[in-house]
Structure formats: C-alpha cells, structure tokens
Amino acid sequence: MRETPKPYERYRHFKGNLYQILTTAKDAGSGKEMVVYQALYGNYTTYVRSLEEFMSPTDKNKYPQAEQEYRFEKVTEQAAQQHVSHQRAETPHKPAVEQNPGADITDNRSRETGSIRPAAERPRTVTPQESAQPAERPRTVMPQAPARPAPRNEEEVPDLDPAVLEYLDAKTNEEKLNILASVRDRITDDMINTMAIATDVEIDPGPVSQRYESLKYCLLTKDKFEKVRLR
C-alpha cells in the first residue's frame, strides 16, 4: 500500500510537472480525504484533489505513452533539483542584441572583416538635379500647450466594501471565515478577488457561488493546517 503524502514532499505528475504537498484535509460534506498541493512552475497555483484520485494508477488506455505507473509519484529532493535544472537548460534564450534589420549584407569588404556595415552609413551620391534645387527651409515647430490633467474624480478607484476592509484587517483564518459567511448573499467577483489576494490563494474563474465555496474551502484548509502546525 502506498504511503499517504506528507507536507513538503514533492511529487511528479505522469506528464512531467512537479508539485509540492501543502497538507491533507477531510471534506466537510463527504468526509473524503483530500490532498492540497501546489505547482512548482508557472504561477504556482494551488490545487485540491481527493486522496484516492491522487494516488490512483495512470490511465494507460487514455495515456498509452505515459511512463509512470501512478498518476503522482514521490520524488527525492535531488531528483526535483535535477528536473528544474533540466527544464532551465531546455528553455531557449533570446539573444541580448538583435541584428540590425537595415544592415547591408551585400558589402563584400564588410564580410571579409567580419563586420556588418549598416546601409544608412554608406555615402550617398547627389545628382546634379538635386544640387541645383534650393535648400529646404527649416520648418518652424510651434510649441504645444501642455495636456490638461483629467479631473481626479473621473477614474477614481471604487471604495471597498466595509466587510472586505474587515477581512483585510482580520488576524486569523477563523475571523476571515466569519466575515466571508456574513457577505455570502451579496458577495461579488471583485470582493472574492480581493479576499483571495489577501489570503495568498488563487480562485479559478466561474460562477460566484462556486468561487465563494472555493475560497471558503481554502480558508478552512489553511486554518486546519496552521492549528496542526502549532500543536
């Protein structure tokens, strides 16, 4: 039987990406054991999956090319570091200085010396017709009036809901849960986004009710994890 994941352990998905275990939890509704884990790439998104599904074998019928026996397999710290180094080595690097698109690549002398001479630097031959024409008078540029600043009240940031302000000042996850419950009937996407940023979690797009439950679940998980850590 496989060992239950523990906090800070690292697991590799059968598609190759690495994840770190944050904690395990129990769903309050179904009682299922859940695994909370975070991606070690991109935006470091946090995910929740049932323990049974997390530890399940790889579906070889759907993914016949998968090399791992299980969906997630634990890796050592050394293997994780090697994986990160390998990803960095495969990332293409953009040249620091791009070649001048106006360079004259037909100059044989420049090719021989190993340098590229821009076409703009080559001397230009003036025709007799051009030399006979009067020089163009300098153009007078009129000073422009400075742009008027927009009134301060045209694009002001809307005031935050008082409950959101209380949420930002809350010291514990339990206080945040109580505030969240008090605004359940009037919560908006903007309120959820602000609360999620303050909680250091990312809530996926979707219906407001679903995002509310996701934020609530993250708070419950963080509260349980902190209480276990303080014991």
Secondary structure, 3 states (H helix, E strand, C coil): CCCCCCCCCEEEECCCCEEEEEEEEECCCCCCEEEEEEECCCCCCEEEEEHHHHCCECCCCCCCCCCCCECEEEECHHHHHHHHHHHHHHCCCCCCCCCCCCEECCCHHHHHHCCCEEHHHCCCCCCHHHHHCCCCCCCCCCCCCCCCCCCCCCCCCCCCCHHHHHHHHCCCHHHHHHHHHHCCCCCCHHHHHHHHHHHCCCCCCCCHHHHHHHHHHHHHHHHHHHHHHHC
